Amino acid sequence: MTEKQFIPLNICVLVISDSRTEKTDKSGKLLEKRMTDNGHKVYEKSIVPDELAQIRSRVSNWIADENVDVVISTGGTGVTGRDGTPEAASVLFEKEIAGFGEMFRMISYEEIGTSSLQSRAIAGVANGTYVFCLPGSSGACATAWDKIISHQLDFRTRPCNLVELMPRLKEK
């Protein structure tokens, strides 16, 4: 059997915050470093406030770009009044990847206990693009990338991975 070769992906990073700037952003930078260390390309990065229309617009623009394989957002997945990332992104999904949020909260429970229930982390497929919406803490981003996303975005992961499904995401 021939060994599978790594396939680098174009990934966009969206930091959702009313207070973070490029200088003070830790979570987006952590994701960028992890992605490039794994061999992927940071295609684009943006920081937008916790505003539903701005979040949805940025994600919509990226999923419309044929060069973008994955969008990962960080921030806005909590339960406060300003947290609207799941609402902004989920309406764009053709398919939700429910197991991502379930798995993320399960792993987070091992790290932070019952506080993990406050996370509304989600993932889905929108216009043939994978979209992952993560909490804003750098710890949560590290957990999601290191324990779930990096493996599913690696074509060599067995028994299966999300990359091998990419050619079929737009099937009707």
Backbone bond lengths (Angstrom), bond angles and torsions (degrees), N, CA, C in turn:
res aa  C-N    CA-C-N  psi(-1)  N-CA   C-N-CA  omega(-1)  CA-C   N-CA-C  phi
1 M - - - 1.441 - - 1.529 109.12 -
2 T 1.318 116.65 133.60 1.450 122.43 179.81 1.518 110.12 -76.61
3 E 1.323 115.61 136.75 1.460 119.53 178.44 1.521 109.88 -74.63
4 K 1.320 116.17 136.50 1.458 121.51 178.68 1.525 110.27 -69.82
5 Q 1.322 115.96 144.82 1.457 122.37 177.88 1.532 109.66 -98.84
6 F 1.317 117.00 145.54 1.459 122.39 177.07 1.521 110.10 -61.65
7 I 1.314 117.37 139.40 1.464 123.22 176.29 1.527 107.74 -115.96
8 P 1.347 118.04 111.07 1.467 119.44 178.07 1.530 110.86 -70.66
9 L 1.322 116.35 138.48 1.457 122.38 -178.64 1.520 110.60 -112.20
10 N 1.333 116.01 153.79 1.462 122.69 172.93 1.527 107.30 -90.57
11 I 1.324 116.00 116.67 1.456 121.57 -175.35 1.519 110.27 -120.66
12 C 1.334 116.10 132.53 1.463 121.96 174.89 1.516 109.11 -100.96
13 V 1.328 115.48 142.85 1.466 121.96 -179.88 1.522 108.25 -117.21
14 L 1.327 115.55 126.77 1.456 121.72 177.98 1.524 109.15 -118.40
15 V 1.313 115.87 116.77 1.463 121.90 176.83 1.526 106.87 -97.22
16 I 1.323 115.99 122.95 1.457 121.30 -178.31 1.516 107.78 -110.12
17 S 1.340 115.43 112.27 1.454 119.75 -176.51 1.522 109.95 -163.75
18 D 1.320 115.21 143.13 1.460 120.38 174.40 1.521 111.77 -85.09
19 S 1.327 117.40 -10.61 1.463 119.54 -174.14 1.532 114.73 -125.37
20 R 1.293 119.03 -21.46 1.472 120.01 -175.73 1.518 112.01 -79.50
21 T 1.318 113.63 146.44 1.457 121.93 175.21 1.527 106.85 -123.62
22 E 1.315 117.38 176.27 1.464 119.98 177.60 1.529 110.14 -58.47
23 K 1.312 116.38 -33.74 1.463 121.06 -178.94 1.530 112.00 -72.41
24 T 1.336 117.89 -37.43 1.467 120.97 -174.56 1.530 113.52 -99.08
25 D 1.314 117.24 -4.77 1.463 121.06 -179.13 1.527 111.01 -70.85
26 K 1.322 116.85 123.18 1.464 121.30 175.95 1.519 111.09 -105.03
27 S 1.319 117.32 -40.22 1.467 121.12 -174.60 1.520 112.50 -67.57
28 G 1.320 116.64 -46.33 1.462 119.85 178.65 1.519 111.64 -62.48
29 K 1.318 116.17 -41.10 1.473 120.59 178.76 1.525 110.92 -65.35
30 L 1.335 116.61 -39.85 1.463 120.08 177.10 1.529 110.12 -60.44
31 L 1.327 116.37 -46.15 1.470 119.73 179.11 1.523 111.36 -62.51
32 E 1.331 116.86 -44.52 1.469 120.03 178.33 1.526 111.48 -57.01
33 K 1.328 116.43 -46.33 1.466 120.00 -179.24 1.517 111.18 -63.83
34 R 1.331 117.33 -45.23 1.462 120.77 -179.65 1.533 110.13 -61.67
35 M 1.327 117.25 -42.12 1.471 121.04 -179.19 1.517 111.23 -62.47
36 T 1.329 115.63 -50.29 1.461 118.45 -177.00 1.526 110.94 -69.32
37 D 1.330 117.32 -35.60 1.474 119.78 176.04 1.531 110.61 -61.72
38 N 1.333 116.86 -30.40 1.469 121.47 178.89 1.526 112.39 -85.12
39 G 1.334 118.25 -5.07 1.459 121.05 177.08 1.513 115.45 100.86
40 H 1.330 117.93 2.83 1.463 121.23 177.88 1.526 109.67 -87.60
41 K 1.333 115.93 167.54 1.458 121.71 179.39 1.527 109.20 -109.96
42 V 1.350 115.97 132.02 1.457 119.79 170.76 1.521 105.50 -79.91
43 Y 1.307 116.14 105.06 1.461 122.32 -175.42 1.524 110.69 -72.06
44 E 1.339 115.37 -42.42 1.452 120.90 179.11 1.524 108.64 -162.84
45 K 1.324 115.42 154.17 1.468 121.04 175.77 1.517 108.40 -136.14
46 S 1.332 115.85 140.92 1.460 121.80 176.12 1.517 109.48 -138.26
47 I 1.317 115.03 153.59 1.460 122.06 171.15 1.525 106.51 -120.53
48 V 1.332 116.40 124.97 1.464 121.39 178.58 1.527 108.80 -130.07
49 P 1.342 116.73 154.93 1.467 119.30 176.92 1.531 111.17 -72.79
50 D 1.320 115.82 166.20 1.466 122.75 176.74 1.531 109.91 -69.64
51 E 1.305 116.45 67.39 1.467 123.20 179.21 1.518 107.75 -126.29
52 L 1.304 116.50 118.39 1.458 122.83 -174.78 1.528 112.54 -49.08
53 A 1.328 117.43 -48.01 1.469 120.66 -176.73 1.525 111.60 -64.21
54 Q 1.325 118.24 -39.60 1.467 120.78 -179.47 1.530 111.44 -70.66
55 I 1.323 116.03 -38.65 1.469 119.61 177.76 1.520 109.32 -63.52
56 R 1.326 116.61 -50.93 1.467 121.21 -177.94 1.519 111.16 -61.81
57 S 1.322 117.69 -40.24 1.460 121.16 179.64 1.524 111.57 -62.20
58 R 1.335 116.54 -46.01 1.476 120.27 -178.41 1.527 110.20 -64.02
59 V 1.340 116.46 -46.58 1.466 119.75 179.34 1.531 110.08 -63.68
60 S 1.323 117.52 -42.23 1.474 121.36 179.37 1.523 111.84 -59.24
61 N 1.326 116.22 -43.45 1.474 119.93 179.05 1.517 111.19 -62.49
62 W 1.319 116.45 -41.33 1.464 119.14 -179.43 1.519 112.55 -69.82
63 I 1.329 118.24 -41.24 1.468 118.58 -179.25 1.527 111.45 -70.98
64 A 1.330 117.35 -18.81 1.468 120.77 175.91 1.526 111.79 -80.21
65 D 1.322 117.69 -16.63 1.466 123.60 -178.89 1.530 108.60 -83.83
66 E 1.312 117.08 115.13 1.464 122.43 -177.79 1.527 113.05 -61.63
67 N 1.331 117.56 -18.64 1.466 121.07 -179.64 1.518 113.47 -82.96
68 V 1.329 117.76 -12.30 1.467 122.02 -177.23 1.525 109.18 -91.27
69 D 1.324 115.69 125.10 1.466 121.36 178.66 1.524 112.60 -95.52
70 V 1.339 116.05 -35.36 1.468 121.28 -172.83 1.525 109.02 -144.89
71 V 1.326 115.89 142.70 1.464 122.89 171.02 1.522 106.80 -120.27
72 I 1.327 115.99 129.73 1.462 120.51 175.28 1.519 107.55 -124.02
73 S 1.331 115.72 121.16 1.459 119.73 175.95 1.515 109.22 -106.26
74 T 1.325 115.15 154.95 1.457 121.64 176.29 1.523 108.21 -134.92
75 G 1.327 115.56 124.29 1.454 121.13 179.09 1.515 112.51 112.47
76 G 1.317 115.16 154.38 1.460 121.33 174.45 1.513 115.57 77.76
77 T 1.334 117.95 18.33 1.474 119.61 -178.20 1.525 113.10 -104.31
78 G 1.313 116.79 8.73 1.462 119.94 -179.59 1.518 112.13 -82.64
79 V 1.322 115.97 -157.97 1.463 120.73 -175.08 1.525 113.83 -114.08
80 T 1.339 118.04 5.51 1.461 118.90 -179.63 1.523 110.82 -77.43
81 G 1.310 115.06 169.14 1.459 120.69 -177.13 1.514 114.92 -58.34
82 R 1.322 118.27 -31.39 1.468 121.82 -178.74 1.527 112.76 -86.30
83 D 1.330 118.90 -9.95 1.463 121.74 -177.94 1.526 110.53 -81.06
84 G 1.330 116.09 106.67 1.456 119.31 -176.79 1.516 115.45 -133.51
85 T 1.320 117.03 13.73 1.466 119.14 -177.46 1.531 112.76 -59.27
86 P 1.334 120.08 -47.37 1.475 118.49 179.44 1.536 112.43 -58.47
87 E 1.325 116.60 -39.51 1.469 119.89 179.30 1.522 111.36 -68.17
88 A 1.334 116.81 -37.14 1.466 120.81 -179.87 1.522 111.78 -68.80
89 A 1.320 116.80 -41.20 1.466 120.48 -173.51 1.526 113.68 -88.51
90 S 1.310 117.56 -38.43 1.473 119.74 -170.39 1.528 113.39 -63.31
91 V 1.327 118.16 -28.59 1.470 119.34 178.60 1.527 111.65 -67.66
92 L 1.333 116.65 -16.54 1.461 120.79 178.57 1.531 112.51 -86.22
93 F 1.322 116.36 -15.36 1.464 120.63 -175.77 1.527 112.04 -72.53
94 E 1.342 115.32 135.64 1.462 119.74 165.72 1.526 108.49 -84.11
95 K 1.320 114.91 -33.31 1.465 121.19 179.56 1.520 108.55 -138.10
96 E 1.323 115.93 135.23 1.460 120.54 172.04 1.521 107.88 -91.34
97 I 1.316 116.11 142.48 1.463 121.57 173.71 1.533 105.57 -101.66
98 A 1.328 116.13 79.44 1.461 122.06 -172.94 1.526 112.06 -58.61
99 G 1.317 116.92 -35.14 1.455 120.77 -178.38 1.513 113.34 -60.22
100 F 1.327 117.96 -26.70 1.464 119.55 179.77 1.525 110.86 -63.05
101 G 1.322 117.00 -53.09 1.460 120.32 -179.25 1.517 112.00 -61.88
102 E 1.326 115.27 -40.90 1.472 119.66 178.77 1.527 110.86 -62.50
103 M 1.321 115.79 -45.78 1.459 120.38 -179.05 1.528 111.08 -67.04
104 F 1.333 116.12 -41.01 1.459 119.86 179.48 1.532 110.66 -60.08
105 R 1.323 117.12 -46.13 1.464 120.07 -179.89 1.527 111.77 -67.23
106 M 1.317 117.38 -34.17 1.463 120.75 177.58 1.536 110.08 -63.98
107 I 1.333 116.28 -48.13 1.460 120.56 179.26 1.534 110.01 -65.61
108 S 1.322 116.80 -41.90 1.466 120.78 179.63 1.520 111.62 -62.59
109 Y 1.324 116.44 -35.18 1.459 119.93 178.77 1.532 110.51 -58.34
110 E 1.319 115.90 -39.15 1.470 120.17 178.28 1.529 111.23 -64.41
111 E 1.332 117.09 -25.79 1.462 121.42 -176.53 1.531 113.13 -96.34
112 I 1.354 116.59 -40.33 1.467 119.11 -173.32 1.523 113.21 -126.02
113 G 1.312 117.09 9.00 1.461 120.37 176.85 1.517 113.22 67.47
114 T 1.320 115.33 -146.37 1.460 119.80 -173.05 1.526 113.95 -67.37
115 S 1.322 118.73 -12.77 1.466 120.62 175.76 1.527 111.09 -61.42
116 S 1.327 117.27 -19.01 1.464 121.12 179.47 1.528 111.78 -62.05
117 L 1.328 118.91 -22.18 1.464 119.89 -179.28 1.517 111.75 -67.36
118 Q 1.319 118.03 -17.06 1.461 121.28 179.58 1.529 113.06 -75.71
119 S 1.311 117.53 -12.16 1.461 121.34 -178.75 1.518 111.12 -84.46
120 R 1.308 114.73 131.09 1.464 120.31 173.42 1.536 109.41 -111.86
121 A 1.333 115.93 39.03 1.464 121.32 178.22 1.524 108.95 -57.19
122 I 1.333 116.10 135.98 1.459 121.71 -179.07 1.528 109.63 -140.05
123 A 1.323 115.11 167.43 1.465 121.44 173.40 1.512 108.27 -150.05
124 G 1.315 115.27 157.95 1.456 119.94 178.20 1.518 111.22 -167.93
125 V 1.318 113.99 -178.50 1.456 122.27 176.63 1.524 107.33 -115.15
126 A 1.332 115.60 128.47 1.459 121.54 179.32 1.528 108.25 -135.04
127 N 1.311 116.89 116.68 1.463 122.67 179.65 1.528 112.30 52.19
128 G 1.324 116.22 42.41 1.457 120.94 177.96 1.512 114.41 75.91
129 T 1.324 117.43 13.27 1.460 123.45 -178.61 1.527 108.82 -118.87
130 Y 1.317 116.33 134.98 1.464 119.60 174.38 1.520 108.81 -79.40
131 V 1.329 116.26 136.45 1.457 122.32 178.60 1.526 107.69 -126.46
132 F 1.334 115.90 125.04 1.460 122.43 177.23 1.520 107.85 -119.24
133 C 1.328 117.93 128.19 1.455 122.81 178.62 1.521 108.65 -113.65
134 L 1.327 115.77 111.26 1.458 123.04 -173.43 1.524 111.08 -108.68
135 P 1.324 116.68 157.94 1.463 119.69 172.12 1.531 110.56 -61.42
136 G 1.331 115.57 167.51 1.454 120.94 -175.21 1.509 116.01 -84.40
137 S 1.310 118.76 -12.78 1.465 119.01 -178.56 1.526 110.97 -75.92
138 S 1.321 115.43 145.26 1.468 119.09 179.41 1.528 110.57 -65.55
139 G 1.327 117.55 -31.83 1.463 120.42 176.82 1.518 111.78 -62.75
140 A 1.326 116.29 -43.25 1.464 120.32 178.27 1.524 111.02 -65.64
141 C 1.324 116.98 -38.65 1.466 120.29 178.45 1.526 110.72 -65.24
142 A 1.333 116.43 -41.03 1.463 120.35 178.03 1.522 110.08 -63.01
143 T 1.320 117.12 -44.32 1.470 120.95 178.80 1.522 110.89 -60.01
144 A 1.325 116.62 -49.64 1.462 120.51 -177.75 1.525 111.42 -62.07
145 W 1.334 116.88 -46.29 1.469 120.00 -178.76 1.526 111.17 -67.89
146 D 1.335 116.71 -52.14 1.454 120.88 -172.35 1.526 113.48 -68.08
147 K 1.316 116.54 -35.96 1.461 119.18 -171.41 1.524 114.61 -102.71
148 I 1.346 117.32 -14.15 1.473 118.65 -178.89 1.530 111.59 -132.68
149 I 1.320 116.43 -65.91 1.464 121.02 -167.96 1.528 112.49 -62.09
150 S 1.330 117.83 -45.75 1.472 119.06 -176.78 1.517 111.76 -58.39
151 H 1.302 117.27 -35.40 1.467 120.87 -179.80 1.532 111.45 -73.33
152 Q 1.317 116.51 -40.35 1.454 119.54 -178.77 1.527 112.89 -76.28
153 L 1.329 116.95 -18.99 1.464 120.51 175.87 1.525 111.69 -98.63
154 D 1.308 116.28 19.06 1.461 122.29 176.26 1.524 107.73 -116.02
155 F 1.314 116.02 113.22 1.464 122.92 -177.16 1.522 112.90 -57.33
156 R 1.321 117.14 -21.40 1.466 121.25 -177.64 1.527 113.44 -83.39
157 T 1.345 118.06 -10.42 1.463 121.39 -178.09 1.523 110.11 -65.80
158 R 1.322 114.90 130.11 1.461 122.63 178.93 1.509 109.98 -112.15
159 P 1.300 122.76 147.33 1.446 124.79 10.60 1.522 113.54 -82.61
160 C 1.340 118.35 -17.80 1.457 119.93 179.18 1.524 109.20 -156.88
161 N 1.326 115.57 167.37 1.458 121.38 -177.93 1.515 109.57 -153.34
162 L 1.308 116.89 166.96 1.467 121.19 -178.69 1.525 112.58 -71.38
163 V 1.321 118.03 -28.08 1.467 121.12 -177.18 1.528 110.77 -63.42
164 E 1.315 117.64 -41.24 1.465 119.43 -178.19 1.523 112.46 -66.68
165 L 1.326 117.45 -17.92 1.460 121.18 177.77 1.525 113.39 -87.98
166 M 1.310 117.36 -13.00 1.463 121.12 -174.56 1.528 114.53 -54.22
167 P 1.324 120.30 -41.95 1.467 118.86 179.92 1.531 113.84 -63.10
168 R 1.321 116.83 -17.24 1.470 120.74 -176.15 1.529 113.44 -105.78
169 L 1.327 118.66 2.33 1.454 120.62 -173.60 1.529 114.04 -65.75
170 K 1.314 118.52 -26.10 1.462 121.16 -178.51 1.523 113.37 -99.42
171 E 1.329 116.52 10.59 1.470 119.54 178.13 1.521 110.49 -61.30
172 K 1.304 115.15 145.47 1.480 121.52 175.70 1.493 109.66 -120.20
